[in-house]
């Protein structure tokens, strides 16, 4: 054993046994366990080796992790343990270093572990759990980390401390909504609209909240957050304001005075969403809400207005994950454009509505059908429909970029997309965290929730959680009762 390995035997150091899916979810997960030991069972290496040939994000993540191991093996024996702080692995997350600034130890376990009868089936999950079980029996503080719920259940029933990978999780129940409601006197609401602004200092008394235990805390209005004013003495007297950027005041948020691509906001949150979508100073907008709240329709309508009417952007780029149920685009017949029709149908539905005479009365109601007009925009290059498979490696300047169904993306994938944004591009992420198809993501760990929480408070970023379904009366009732 090396010094690095024996160093971890003292009290307080944990031995984290990582499942393959943790590394595929976040290839840098090796380095977020501070001064503790990270144990990689050999079956994990074999699974990574099988997946490295894939040409999707899973394959890229597998190759990324394998490169990490290659760097680590150059500074020491991985079977004995390598202190990763000595490896040239580039920029790491802030959570990586331990409390004293030192790194932990990464070790690949190559031993064959005897398994209890209940784990007799020779499959990778059982082999990986057996590593954690042996560490526990040896007296170590073993923790099995997996994003596979079934594997966590199996591990927990054997008495092993078991955890999900929490490093990139947020509290979904307390997720930032983008607005706050306050009770104000009528004079303050009137001053907001007469003076076209209201100092944040006047709002401070309204933002104090008394908790059930009697403690008092002060809420904060972050940049691009909305304030909904309600007159305590007059229910019909209300106001809506937004803090634009880093200024120390809020301004009235009235929304657009004319229809946007033929539609108008139907409720308060839709007004907020359009206010952010049409503000060129807000470079990134996240819209979260259940089915029928209008997320995609509002985003496409704003994108069409900004691209085709105002010509503020050169192109309207709409992208969606193409593997909602784990299927690849290759299973569909036809060429790339024909394959895309099935994946992008929700985008086409919204475009059809906005380009129809019914949805957009101010559009030129020429003899062409909506399908022909969409085809013309695609042929002209002003409308681009892309699967996210082809987004990596690109630079996207001067475009209105919409990523729909972003709840099916990992935090790493959202970071990859956001880093593609070039000068003059606006990025809009929409999704419903209640409808996640990725088996290893949930309401707290998906990329959309992560982006909402981590980008909160930046002067060029805005968010709104839409709460009311406006698709139809039946859709509203179904969303509420079913």
Secondary structure, DSSP 4 states (H G I P E B T S, - for coil): --HHHHHTTSTT-EEEEEPHHHHHH-GGGGG-STTSEEEEEHHHHHHHHHHTT-SSHHHHHHHHHHHHHHHHHTTS-TTT-EEGGGS------TTSS-TTS---EEEEE-PPPP--GGG-S--HHHHHHHHHHHHHHTT-EEEEE-S-HHHHHHHHHTT-EEE---TT---GGG---SEEEEEE-HHHHHHHHHHS-EEHHHHGGGGEEE-TTS-EEE----TT-EEEEEETTEEEEEEEEE--TT-SEEEE----SS-BTTB---SHHHHHHHHHHT-TT--EEEEEE-TTS-HHHHHHHHHHIIIIIS--SSEEEEEE-S-TTS--GGGS-S-HHHHHHHHTHHHHHHHHHHHSTTT-TTS---SS-HHHHHHHHHHHTSEEEEEGGGTTT--B-SEEEEEESGGGSBHHHHHHHHTTB-TT-EEEEEE-TTS---TT--TTTBHHHHHHHHSTT-TTEEEEEE-S--S-HHHHHHHHH-
